[in-house]
């Protein structure tokens, strides 16, 4: 995918992402400032001030797309979608007739996301990732950690958001955090630990942890409709993007092929229940997942893109480009 080294685009992956045993070790996000409802940070919540850089195929970015839709913040936070597929300089934004629902960067006119990073820090070294939350007023990146962005969208735009639902309620936070930790290590990041493993032992360990976790989650959902009892919480929205990509790309490309989500009765029912929540279906584009992941030559050296899309959420309503 490439990364920035002292502000210069460099091909390949940062060496720190792979341990000596061949396991994939995700690097932490760097920009971690916060938007606050009360103005106690440098970045107060204001309608029209912030911009999201995302990509349809990225599950981490998908979390923020879902929250922007759920909280009805489309009119308050602008957005740009990278065109799918691996590009020479990473996430790329342009008006492209092949991808009419990928909105270009009309805020800064950046063609590549790394331009936002060097605009913030000219000597930046590290990965360039989506989602990236940009402040139009100070012209800098605020945050590029999806878990923190969704919490800001959930709680810090009171009076601006069109929906007041709290997906991280105080009384459930301990359980949400516990589930998030388990799901992130074994499922969200677990599929990448399978797909990017550089040794058989690392792959086998990740594979067993992934399917052990999916088995456990399916059993949990046999007892209750959502991960934390009866109500939808942040834990559900953090799991959903991985489930949506699983049968289309992770099962085959990432060698996560013991069984599909379609073969798990409770996980499959749960996934479709979340897709029926108003606004969520409009954030889904399975064909873009195929285009995006299969263009990554580190896991698909030929770069050949499958013509088929093995998952068709045919019951989804018409997508929105907003």
N, C-alpha and C positions, 0 to 999 in steps of 0.2 A: 504493500500500500504506500510506503514511503513515510518520511517524517522530516521535521525541521531540525537542522543542526546549525546552531548559531545564526538562525534566521534564514538559512539556505535550504531549499528543498533537496532531499537526499533519498534515493531509491532504497528499497528494502525495509526491513523491520528493525526497530531498536534492539540491540543485542540483549538488553535487560529483560526482554519479554520471554526468554527461554532459559530455563534452569539447566544445569549440567546433565540432569537425568533425562532431558528431552521434553519436559512438561512445559506447557504454556502458562505463563504467569503474567496476568494483565497488569499493566502499569496504571497507577492512580492518576486521576485527572488533576490538572494543575490549577486552573482558575476556579476559585472557591468563594468568591464574594457573594453577598446575599442581598436580595430585594426585600425590603421590610414595609409592612403596612403602616407603621407608626413613624417612618422616616428616620429611624435610629441608625441606619446604615448610610453609606454614601449613595445608595441606590433606592430611593423611595418608590413605592408602587405608584405608577402613573399610567393612565390609558394613553396608548400611542407612543410610549417612550422606548419600548423594548422590541427586539426582533429575534426570531428563532431561526437558526440554520439547522435544517434536518435533512434526512434522506429516507425515502420510503422503505428501502430494504433494511435499514439498520434497526434492530429491536430496541436499542437504548433510546434512539431518537423517537421511535414509535410511542414510547411511554409519554413523551412530552406532547406529541400530536394528539394522543387520546385525552390527556388532561386539558389541553387547550380547547378541545371540542366539548368535553364534559362540563367544564366550567363556563362555557359560552364566552370565551375570551377571544374569539376570532376577530372581533372588531377592535380589541384593545392591544393585541400583540400580533404584529405582522410576521410573515413566515416566508422562507425560501426553501425549496426542495431541490436537492442535488439530482442531476440526471442519473439514472441507474447505470451501473457498470463501472469497472475499475478504470480510472483515467490516469494520464501520465503524472499529474500533479495532485492526485487525491480528489477529494470531493469537489465536484465541478458544477457551477451554476450558470445556466444559459437558457435562453428561449429556444426550444427545440420542438419542431412540429411532430417529431416522433413521440414526444413525451409531453403532451399538452397539459397534464395535471402536475407537472413539475414547475413550480413558480420560480423564476429567476430572481436574482438579488436586485431589487429596485431601490433598496435603501442606500447601499454603498457602491453598487456596481462591481463588486468583487466577482471575478470569474472562478477563483479558487478559494476555498475556505482558509487555506493557510495565509492568505492576505489579511484576514481579520486577526490572526494570531500575531503576525509581524507588525500590524498597525498598533496592536496593544503593547507588544514587546519586541522591538526590532532584532534582538539577539536570542529570541526564544529557541529552546532546544526541547524536543519532545514530539509526541504524537499530535496529530490534528484530527479531532474527533467530532462527530455529531452525537447528541445535540450540542450546539453552542448558542448561548444566550448573549446577545449584544445590546449594549446601551447606546442609543442614538445620540443622547445628550453629551456624554463624555467621550464618545467614539472609542469604545474599548469593550473587550469581552468581559462579561460579568462572571459567568460560570459555564463550565462544560462537563459538569457531573450530573447525569440524568436523575439520580435519586434525589439530589438536592433541588434541582429545577422543578420536579413535579411537586415537591412539598411547598415550594414557593407559590406555584400556580394554585395549589390547593388552599393555602391559608392567607397569603399576603395581599390578595387582590380583593379584599372585602369591599363591597360598595362599587366595585368595577366589574367583577365577574357577574355573569348573568345567572349563575346557579350557585347556591350556597351550600351544597352538599359537602360534608367534611368526610374525606376518605381516610383520615388519620386521627380519629377521635381519641381524646385523652385516655379514656377508660380501656381502650383496646390496644394502646401503643406497645405495651410490653409483648403481647402476643403477635402483633403485626411485625415487630422488629425480629422476633425469634423466627418466624416463618420466612421473612425476607432473607435472613442470614442463611438459612437452610436452602432456600430456593436459589439464591444467587450462587452459592458455592457449587451446588450439585446440578442445577438445571440451566439457569441463565448463562453462567460462565462454563458450566459443565459441557455443553455442546461444543463450545470453542476448545475446551481442553481435549475433547475427542478429535475434533477436526484439525487442530493445529499441532497435535502431539508429534514429536520427532523420534519417539522410540516406542516399541511395542508395549513395554512395561507401563509407560506413561499413559498410553492409549487405553490399555486394559483397565488400569485403575480408574480412569475417568469414566469409561464406559460402564463399569460396575456401579460406580457412585451415581451416575445419571439415572440408570434404570432402577436402581434401588430407591432413589428419590421419587421417580415417577410412580413406581408401585405404591409407595407410601402415600403420595398425594391422591392417587386414585382411590385408595382405601379410605382416606380421610373424607373424600367427597362422596363416598357411599353413605356416610353418616350425616352429612350436612351439605347444604347447597353451595356454600362458599368457603374459602379457606379459613375465615374467622367467623364461624357460625352462620347466621342467616343473612347478614348484611354484606354488601360489597365494600371492600376496603382497598387501601393502597396495595396490599399483598396480592390481590387479584389482578390489578392493573400492571403490576410488575411481572407477573407470570405470563399473562396473556400473549404478549408479543412473541415470546419463545414458542409457545404452543402453535401459534399461527404459522410460523416458519418451519415447524418441525417436519411435517410430512412432505412439504414441498422441496426443502433443501437439506436439512440436517440429517434426515434419515439416510439419504443417498450420499451426498457430497461429503458430509462430515462423518460418515460411517457409523451413524447412530441407528443401526438397523436391526435391533432385536424385535421391535414392534413399532407401529405408528401410533400417533395420538388417536387416530380413528379406531384403533384396536382396544383402546382403554374406554370402557363404557361411561365411566363417571367423568373423567377428564374431557372426553369428547362432548358430553352433554353440557358440562360446565363452560367449555370454550364457546359453544354456540349460544348459551344463555348470555354470556358477556357481550357477544357480538350483537345481540338484540337490544342492548342498551342504546337509547337514542344518541346519535352522533358517532358511535364507535365504528360502525361498518364503513363510514365514509373515509376512515383513515387507512383502510386495508387495500393493498394491491398485490396479490400473490404473484402475478407475472413479473413485477418489478423485483420481488425477492429472488426469483430464478435468475433474472438478468444480472442482478447485483452480485450474488454470491458466486455464480459460475464464471464470472469474469475475473475472479481472483486467481491468478496463475500460481500462487503459492499452494493452493489446494486443488486446482484444476489446471495443470501445466499447459495443456493444449489451448486453453481459452475458448474451447467450443461450447456454445450455449445450447442446451437442450431446447428443441422446438416445442416440446410439450410442457404443460403446467399441470402436475399431477394432483393438485388440489383445486377444487372449484367450489367456492362458497356460493353456490348458485342462488341461495335464498337471500343473499344480501341485497338490500335496496340500492338504488342508483347512487354511485359515488359522487362526492362533491369535490371540486377542485380547490375550494377555499381552504 
